[in-house]
Structures are given as structure tokens and as C-alpha cells.
Amino acid sequence: MKTKNFPVAINDSLEQFLLACEQKQTINLDKKGYWYRECWFVRLVFWILDLEKARLRNIIKAFCRAIDSFEEDMLFCRLKNEEISKKASYYLRIAKVLHDKLKNHRSRQSTRVCKKLKRRVYSLKYRLGSKEEGGISQICPPLSIVHQKMLELFNDFQKDFFGYNRPLNPYSKRILYRISCYSKFLKHFDQDINFRNKFFSIINQNGKSALFFFEYPSLSLRLAKVPKEHSRASTLFRVLMLNHQVKA
């Protein structure tokens, strides 16, 4: 393992970052979001002032951004398959260590950050697909109970959003049917209204980008905000659509 100078980006030093997390070293971030190890005195100050939870939440948020940046590497095949597998393995191992550190901190903020991390892990696993790579396969056709629940939740959203019980159009039905194959996300949909509303809003604004939301959440949100005629958005959409058709 090559030693990198600190501070350093998480996605450029995954092995070192994993070791630092496993060895329970006190990690912190600079203004650019690069990580480094704190000295013993600062660690003592964090402990005395009860700043550990806030520090850990910030670390996990930065780690989620690192996973988001990995979306483009996988989509545009910027890395060889063995490199993707190796990096993905590090991301999954780091995510478990960080989640285990924060999951017992009973606060609304910590719960929110844990959910965000868990969703990123599910997205990465669905992108990997193969169980041998640590991934999750879609269930197609979707389980009827999952599809029915998704329809009910979307109907409730439509009613709150428009103020009346708006019937589903055929296009929305197709989108909801397709994304029901990602059954691992149903629990998050059921329990996290903000996450659910964010996704359903994408269906109303730019329906097709919703197809990719569970595998490429960061890119899908970016695509939903950019005008469709923008060249960057057009290229991104075509690549996502091709990837989706290959997996379907």
C-alpha cells in the first residue's frame, strides 16, 4: 500500500481510509472535504466537548459524496472491471464500519445520515448486480406486494401534491412498475417521506430520469435539474438509458 500525503480525497485513498476507520483513529475533514488523522490532543478535545457524533456525521456525508462520484466511474467505464470490483469492495466495507459506528447514536440527525448512507450502499449494490461482487439483483417482474405498495404511496403523494386524487397516466404506471424491481428500497420509501417525495417529484418533472434513480441517485438528481436540450444532459441521459436497456 502506497502512503499518500494528507489531507487526501477519500476516493483516492480507500485502503488507507478503511484502515483508519477500522483502527478507530480520529479522522477529520479540511475545507475541501479531504480527510486526515487528528493528533491525540484534538481527539481528547472532541471527547471532552462531546463532538464525536457531529464529526462522524460529517465523515459519513463526505463518504456518501465519494460514493456519488463513483457513479460516473462505473457508468462511463472509466475503470477496468477488476478496478471497479476492488473499489466497490472498499466502499462496501467502509460503509459497514461507519454505519456500525453511528447506528447506536440515538438522534434525529444521526438517523437521517445513517439512512442516507444505507441508500447509497443499496444503489452501489444494485449497480454491481452480481452476488459474487457483493451486489444485489433486481427482481423482475417485481413482487406484486412491492408494486402495489409503490402505487399506493405514489397515489398518496399525488393527492397531497395536487390536492385531489389524480389518476395515474400510463407512463407513470410503467415507471412505477419498472422501479418496483428494486425491492430493497421499499422500506426507505415507507419510512422516509422526504426521500419518497424527492423521488416522486422526479417522476412528475422528468419521468425518464426516475428509471435510474435507484442505481444512479446523484446523476438522476442532476439530470432532473438540467434542461433536457442541454448537450451534457442529453449525453448523460443516452448513456443511462443504454445502461438501463442492457440490464433490463
N, C-alpha and C positions, 0 to 999 in steps of 0.2 A: 504493500500500500504506500503510495506516494504521499508525503506530508505536504499539505497546502498551507500557504501563508494565510493568516487570519487578519481581519474578518474575511469570510468567503461565502459565496452563494450556496444555498442548500443543495440545489440540483447539480452543482459541480463538485460536491464532496459528500455524496450519500453514505459511503462506507464510514468515513470519519464521523459524520453526524449520527449515524446509527450507534457507533461505539460510544460516543459521548452520551447519548440518551440511555443506553443500556448500563453504562457505568455510573449513572446518576450524577453526572457532572452538571454544574450550574451553567446553562447556556443562556446567552442573551443576544440581542439584535442591535445592530447600529442603525443609523437613519436610512440607509439604503435597503435594510432588510437582510443584510448579511449577518451570519452568526459567528460567535466567538465564545471562548470559555472565560468565565469570570474568575477573578482571584478569590482567595479564601476570605478576605475581609469583606468584599461585596456580598459573597454568599452569606456571611454572618448577618450583614445588614438586612438582606432580603428576609432572612428567617426572623430576625427581631421585629421588623416592621410588618410582618405578615404580607409580603408582596409576592410570595411564591405562586399563588393561584393566578394573579394577573400576568406574571412573567410567563407562566406555562401557557396561558390562553394566547398570548401574543406569539409564542413559538409555534403553536398549532395553526394559527391563522397564516403565518408565514409559510408553514409547511403545506397548507392547502393551496397557497398560491404557486408553490413549486410543483405540486401535482397538476394544477391547471396548465402550467407551462409545458408539462409533459404531454398534454393532449395533442398539441401541434406536432411534436416529435413523432408520435405514433401515427397520426393521420397522414402526414406528408412523407412518411417513411424516411425520416432524416437519419435514422439509426438502423444498423443491421438487426436482424431478428434476435440474435443472441445478446446484443447490447440492450435491446428493449426488454427482453426477459430478465436480464440481470438487474437493470434499473428498476423494473416493476417489482421485483422481489425485494429490493431495498425499501422502496416506497411502502410496500405492504407491511414489512417488518417494523419499520419506523412508526407507521400509523398505529400498529398494535401497542407498541411501547408507550407512545404518547397518550393514546386513549386510556390505557390502564392507569396512567399517572393521574389523569384528570377526572375519570368517571366517578370517583367516590367523593369529589368535591361538590357538595350539595348547594348549588346556587344556580339561579336562572341563567346567568351569563355562561357558566361552565357547561351547563346542559346544552345550551344553544351551540357552543363551539364544538362539543362532542358530536352533536347531530350533524353539523357541517362536515366534520372530519369523516364520519361514517358514510355520508352520502358520497364523498369523494372516493372513498375506498370501494363502494359498490360500483361507481362509474368506471373506475380503473379495472375492476374485476370483470365487468361486462365487456370492456374493450379487449381484454385478454381472451375472454371466451373459454378457452380450454382449461379444464380442471388441472391438467398436468402443469400448467403455467400459474396455477393459483387463481384462475378465473372462474366466472360463472356463465353458464349458457342461458340464453333466453329460452322461455317456454312458449313454443309456437306450435299450434294455436294456443292462445292464452287460456288459463284456467277460467272457467265460467264465473266462479265466485269472485275472482280478481277483476275480470272485465265488468261484471255487474256493479261491483263496489266503485270502480272508476267512473262509470256512467252516473251513479248516484251522486258522487262527490262533485262531478262537473255540473250536473243539473243544479245542485245547491249553489255552486259558485255563480252560475248564470242568473239564478233567481236573485242573489244578493247584488250582483253587478248591474243587472238591467232593471231590477225592481219587479220583475214578473217572471213567470215560468216559461222561458223561451224554448221552443222545440229545437232539438239538435238537427243540424243540417247533415246531409250525407257525408260531407268532407270531414266534419268534426268526428262523426261516428267512426270513420276509417282511421283517423289519427288515434282516437282513444282505444280502438281495438288493437292497433299495432303496438302502442306503448304499454298495453296491458301485459305484453310478453315479459316485461321487466318486473316480475312479481315481488322482488326484494324491496322495491320502493314503496309498495302499498302501505306498509306500516308508517313510513315517514309522511305519506300523504294523509293518512288518517289522523296522525298526532300533531303534525306541524302545519298549521293553517297558513303561515306566511310562505312557506316553501310551496305548498299546494297552490296558493293564489298566484304566486310568481309564475309557476308553470302554466296554469290555465290561462293566464293573461297572454302568454306567448301564443297559445292556440288562437286566441281572438285577434292578436296583432299580426302574426306571421306564422300561420299554421304549420307550414312545412318544417320550419326550424325546430318545432316541438318534437319531431321524429328523432332528433339526435340528442335531445336534452339529457337523457339518462346516461348516455355514453360520453358525450362531449358537452357537459353543462356550461363550461366557461365560453367555449366557442359558440354555442347556441344562443346564449345571452347576448354575446357581442353581435351575432348575426341579426338578432331580433331588433337591435337598436340602430343598425346601419341601413340606409335606403337600399332596396333590392337592386336598383340600377347601378349602384356603386361597383366599380370593377373588382375591388377587393372582396366585397360581399358576394358578388357573382361567382368568383373563382372558389371561394370558401364553400359556398352552397353546392356547387357542382361536385367538389371533392367529397363533401359529406354525403351527398346523395349517392354517389358512386359507391362509397364505402358501405352505405346502408343497403344498397341493392345487392352487393356481393354477399353480405351477411344474411340477407333475408332468405 
